[in-house]
Amino acid sequence: MPTLERLRAEHAPALLAFEHDNRAYFARSVPDRGDAYFTPSGFAARHASLLAEQEAGACHFHVVLDEDGSVVGRVNLIDVVDGSAELGYRVGERAAGRGVATAAVAQVCRLAARPYGLTTLTAVTTSDNLASMTVLTRNGFTRVRDITLDGRPGGSYVRRHLPPGDGRGH
């Protein structure tokens, strides 16, 4: 079972190594982050920016750690507004196909409701990314419309949470 940790400054070196090691793997299904992202100064600036966004409450970033404590993925809630956020996630090649993404998304969905107080999560994926679509549907997301994502057919998904303390006992 993977462990989810809220992003911290000390995650930077391991996170950069994770992104670098999986760059080609990720580029097969999502747009590449660009060369500047992978330079030490570029990554440090981006990491500091993410931590500032998180501190301001605009986003909630998480690293996914394997049993040995190494970074094997990321799960993020971005653009937090009025009780909703967009879910984004990526799992490295060595952890793919082991249920890591499904478990990590389940963990962040629980955090979304409490303590983050979110009631609605959205996500998007391309239609040819069966693994991502499976992660979303296994975690209670419903496809709500067709979209075009980076020039490719895709889908927009939503998961609605019951608000904390709504009297339904959930």
Backbone hydrogen bonds in HBPLUS format (Angstrom, degrees):
<---DONOR---> <-ACCEPTOR-->    atom                        ^
c    i                          cat <-CA-CA->   ^        H-A-AA   ^      H-
h    n   atom  resd res      DA  || num        DHA   H-A  angle D-A-AA Bond
n    s   type  num  typ     dist DA aas  dist angle  dist       angle   num
A0003-THR N   A0065-LEU O   2.94 MM  62  5.06 166.3  1.96 147.3 151.8     1
A0065-LEU N   A0003-THR O   2.76 MM  62  5.06 169.5  1.77 154.7 158.4     2
A0005-GLU N   A0063-VAL O   3.00 MM  58  5.42 162.9  2.03 155.4 160.6     3
A0063-VAL N   A0005-GLU O   2.84 MM  58  5.42 155.3  1.90 156.7 163.1     4
A0007-LEU N   A0061-PHE O   2.82 MM  54  5.33 169.2  1.83 132.5 132.7     5
A0011-HIS N   A0008-ARG O   3.08 MM   3  5.56 160.4  2.12 113.5 119.7     6
A0012-ALA N   A0009-ALA O   3.15 MM   3  5.86 168.8  2.17 122.9 126.3     7
A0015-LEU N   A0011-HIS O   2.86 MM   4  5.87 158.5  1.91 164.4 170.7     8
A0016-LEU N   A0012-ALA O   2.89 MM   4  6.02 162.6  1.92 160.4 163.7     9
A0017-ALA N   A0013-PRO O   3.08 MM   4  6.30 161.3  2.12 146.3 151.5    10
A0018-PHE N   A0014-ALA O   2.92 MM   4  6.12 156.4  1.98 144.2 150.9    11
A0019-GLU N   A0015-LEU O   2.92 MM   4  6.17 165.9  1.94 153.2 156.2    12
A0020-HIS N   A0016-LEU O   2.88 MM   4  6.03 163.4  1.90 152.6 157.6    13
A0021-ASP N   A0017-ALA O   2.83 MM   4  5.93 168.2  1.85 153.2 156.8    14
A0022-ASN N   A0018-PHE O   3.10 MM   4  6.17 141.2  2.25 143.2 152.6    15
A0023-ARG N   A0020-HIS O   3.32 MM   3  5.17 169.3  2.33 104.5 107.3    16
A0026-PHE N   A0022-ASN O   2.84 MM   4  6.02 169.3  1.85 167.7 169.1    17
A0027-ALA N   A0023-ARG O   2.98 MM   4  6.12 154.3  2.05 147.9 155.7    18
A0028-ARG N   A0025-TYR O   3.29 MM   3  5.66 155.5  2.35 105.9 112.9    19
A0029-SER N   A0026-PHE O   2.96 MM   3  5.75 156.6  2.01 122.6 128.5    20
A0030-VAL N   A0026-PHE O   2.92 MM   4  5.92 152.7  1.99 160.1 167.5    21
A0037-TYR N   A0034-GLY O   3.22 MM   3  5.76 135.9  2.42 112.1 122.0    22
A0038-PHE N   A0035-ASP O   3.04 MM   3  5.55 137.5  2.22 113.0 123.2    23
A0039-THR N   A0036-ALA O   3.29 MM   3  5.49 164.5  2.31 107.6 112.3    24
A0043-PHE N   A0039-THR O   2.81 MM   4  5.90 168.2  1.82 163.3 166.0    25
A0044-ALA N   A0040-PRO O   2.97 MM   4  6.00 158.8  2.02 140.7 147.3    26
A0045-ALA N   A0041-SER O   3.01 MM   4  6.15 160.2  2.05 146.0 150.7    27
A0046-ARG N   A0042-GLY O   3.07 MM   4  6.25 160.9  2.11 144.9 150.3    28
A0047-HIS N   A0043-PHE O   2.80 MM   4  5.96 163.0  1.83 156.6 161.4    29
A0048-ALA N   A0044-ALA O   2.98 MM   4  6.13 161.9  2.01 147.5 152.2    30
A0049-SER N   A0045-ALA O   3.00 MM   4  6.19 152.2  2.08 143.6 151.5    31
A0050-LEU N   A0046-ARG O   2.93 MM   4  6.23 154.4  2.00 150.2 156.7    32
A0051-LEU N   A0047-HIS O   3.00 MM   4  6.30 160.3  2.04 151.6 156.6    33
A0052-ALA N   A0048-ALA O   3.00 MM   4  6.24 150.1  2.10 144.1 152.2    34
A0053-GLU N   A0049-SER O   2.97 MM   4  6.27 158.3  2.02 150.0 155.5    35
A0054-GLN N   A0050-LEU O   2.91 MM   4  6.15 156.1  1.97 149.5 156.3    36
A0055-GLU N   A0051-LEU O   2.90 MM   4  6.08 158.9  1.94 145.1 150.9    37
A0056-ALA N   A0052-ALA O   3.01 MM   4  6.22 146.2  2.13 144.1 152.9    38
A0058-ALA N   A0053-GLU O   3.04 MM   5  5.41 143.3  2.18 165.5 158.5    39
A0057-GLY N   A0054-GLN O   2.94 MM   3  5.07 151.6  2.03 104.0 113.3    40
A0080-VAL N   A0058-ALA O   2.86 MM  22  5.03 174.9  1.86 147.3 146.1    41
A0060-HIS N   A0077-LEU O   2.74 MM  17  5.01 155.6  1.80 149.1 156.1    42
A0077-LEU N   A0060-HIS O   2.81 MM  17  5.01 159.7  1.85 146.1 152.9    43
A0062-HIS N   A0075-VAL O   3.03 MM  13  5.23 123.4  2.36 133.6 149.5    44
A0075-VAL N   A0062-HIS O   3.15 MM  13  5.23 158.5  2.20 128.0 133.2    45
A0064-VAL N   A0073-GLY O   2.78 MM   9  4.67 161.1  1.82 131.3 126.7    46
A0072-VAL N   A0064-VAL O   2.78 MM   8  5.63 170.2  1.79 159.6 162.8    47
A0066-ASP N   A0070-SER O   2.87 MM   4  5.48 159.1  1.91 154.4 159.0    48
A0069-GLY N   A0066-ASP O   2.86 MM   3  5.22 163.7  1.89 118.3 122.4    49
A0092-GLY N   A0072-VAL O   2.82 MM  20  5.35 164.7  1.84 142.1 147.4    50
A0074-ARG N   A0090-ARG O   2.82 MM  16  5.40 150.5  1.91 155.5 164.3    51
A0090-ARG N   A0074-ARG O   3.02 MM  16  5.40 153.4  2.09 146.0 148.4    52
A0076-ASN N   A0088-GLY O   2.73 MM  12  5.14 172.6  1.73 160.8 163.0    53
A0088-GLY N   A0076-ASN O   2.88 MM  12  5.14 150.8  1.97 148.8 151.7    54
A0078-ILE N   A0086-GLU O   2.81 MM   8  5.18 163.4  1.84 150.8 151.7    55
A0086-GLU N   A0078-ILE O   2.87 MM   8  5.18 169.0  1.88 150.8 153.3    56
A0081-VAL N   A0084-SER O   2.95 MM   3  5.47 156.3  2.01 150.3 158.1    57
A0084-SER N   A0081-VAL O   2.93 MM   3  5.47 154.7  1.99 121.1 129.3    58
A0119-THR N   A0083-GLY O   2.65 MM  36  5.34 160.6  1.69 144.8 149.3    59
A0120-THR N   A0083-GLY O   3.17 MM  37  6.47 156.2  2.23 152.9 154.5    60
A0085-ALA N   A0120-THR O   3.14 MM  35  6.71 140.0  2.31 148.6 160.3    61
A0122-THR N   A0085-ALA O   2.98 MM  37  6.39 151.0  2.07 149.1 157.3    62
A0087-LEU N   A0122-THR O   2.69 MM  35  5.93 168.7  1.71 177.7 173.8    63
A0095-ALA N   A0092-GLY O   3.08 MM   3  5.57 146.9  2.20 111.9 121.4    64
A0096-ALA N   A0093-GLU O   3.25 MM   3  5.13 149.4  2.35  98.7 107.6    65
A0103-ALA N   A0099-GLY O   3.02 MM   4  6.16 165.2  2.04 150.4 154.5    66
A0104-ALA N   A0100-VAL O   2.86 MM   4  5.99 161.7  1.89 153.0 158.7    67
A0105-VAL N   A0101-ALA O   2.89 MM   4  5.96 163.3  1.92 152.6 157.0    68
A0106-ALA N   A0102-THR O   3.03 MM   4  6.17 153.1  2.10 141.8 149.6    69
A0107-GLN N   A0103-ALA O   3.00 MM   4  6.27 153.2  2.07 145.1 152.0    70
A0108-VAL N   A0104-ALA O   2.99 MM   4  6.32 158.8  2.04 149.1 154.4    71
A0109-CYS N   A0105-VAL O   2.89 MM   4  6.06 146.2  2.00 146.8 156.2    72
A0110-ARG N   A0106-ALA O   3.14 MM   4  6.46 149.5  2.24 144.4 151.4    73
A0111-LEU N   A0107-GLN O   3.09 MM   4  6.45 156.5  2.15 145.9 152.4    74
A0112-ALA N   A0108-VAL O   2.79 MM   4  5.94 144.3  1.91 141.2 151.6    75
A0113-ALA N   A0109-CYS O   3.36 MM   4  6.65 151.8  2.44 143.0 146.9    76
A0114-ARG N   A0110-ARG O   3.14 MM   4  6.34 177.7  2.14 155.1 155.7    77
A0116-TYR N   A0111-LEU O   3.04 MM   5  6.11 165.2  2.06 172.8 174.0    78
A0118-LEU N   A0112-ALA O   2.60 MM   6  5.14 161.1  1.63 162.9 155.8    79
A0117-GLY N   A0113-ALA O   3.20 MM   4  4.84 130.0  2.47 100.8 110.2    80
A0161-HIS N   A0119-THR O   2.43 MM  42  4.53 176.7  1.43 148.2 149.5    81
A0121-LEU N   A0159-ARG O   2.75 MM  38  5.13 164.2  1.77 155.7 161.3    82
A0159-ARG N   A0121-LEU O   2.78 MM  38  5.13 152.1  1.86 154.9 158.1    83
A0123-ALA N   A0157-TYR O   3.06 MM  34  5.08 146.8  2.18 131.8 132.4    84
A0157-TYR N   A0123-ALA O   2.74 MM  34  5.08 167.4  1.75 162.0 161.6    85
A0125-THR N   A0155-GLY O   3.16 MM  30  5.70 151.1  2.25 153.0 160.9    86
A0155-GLY N   A0125-THR O   2.85 MM  30  5.70 156.3  1.90 165.9 173.8    87
A0129-ASN N   A0126-THR O   3.15 MM   3  5.51 165.0  2.17 112.4 116.2    88
A0127-SER N   A0153-PRO O   2.81 MM  26  5.70 171.0  1.82 130.9 131.8    89
A0133-MET N   A0129-ASN O   3.08 MM   4  6.42 163.0  2.11 156.0 161.2    90
A0134-THR N   A0130-LEU O   2.91 MM   4  6.07 153.6  1.98 149.4 156.6    91
A0135-VAL N   A0131-ALA O   2.99 MM   4  6.28 157.7  2.05 148.1 153.6    92
A0136-LEU N   A0132-SER O   3.04 MM   4  6.30 164.0  2.06 152.0 155.6    93
A0137-THR N   A0133-MET O   3.00 MM   4  6.25 171.4  2.00 152.7 154.8    94
A0138-ARG N   A0134-THR O   2.90 MM   4  5.95 159.7  1.94 152.3 158.2    95
A0139-ASN N   A0136-LEU O   3.04 MM   3  5.19 139.6  2.21 101.0 112.9    96
A0141-PHE N   A0136-LEU O   3.01 MM   5  5.20 161.4  2.05 145.5 141.0    97
A0140-GLY N   A0137-THR O   3.19 MM   3  5.22 157.0  2.25 111.8 109.8    98
A0142-THR N   A0158-VAL O   2.86 MM  16  5.41 158.2  1.90 144.7 148.8    99
A0158-VAL N   A0142-THR O   2.94 MM  16  5.41 146.8  2.05 137.0 146.2   100
A0144-VAL N   A0156-SER O   2.76 MM  12  5.78 166.5  1.78 157.3 162.0   101
A0156-SER N   A0145-ARG O   2.88 MM  11  5.38 161.3  1.91 159.3 162.5   102
A0147-ILE N   A0154-GLY O   2.96 MM   7  5.02 166.6  1.97 119.5 121.5   103
A0154-GLY N   A0147-ILE O   2.77 MM   7  5.02 145.0  1.89 155.0 146.9   104
A0149-LEU N   A0152-ARG O   2.69 MM   3  5.13 161.6  1.72 159.7 158.7   105
A0152-ARG N   A0149-LEU O   2.98 MM   3  5.13 158.3  2.03 108.1 115.2   106
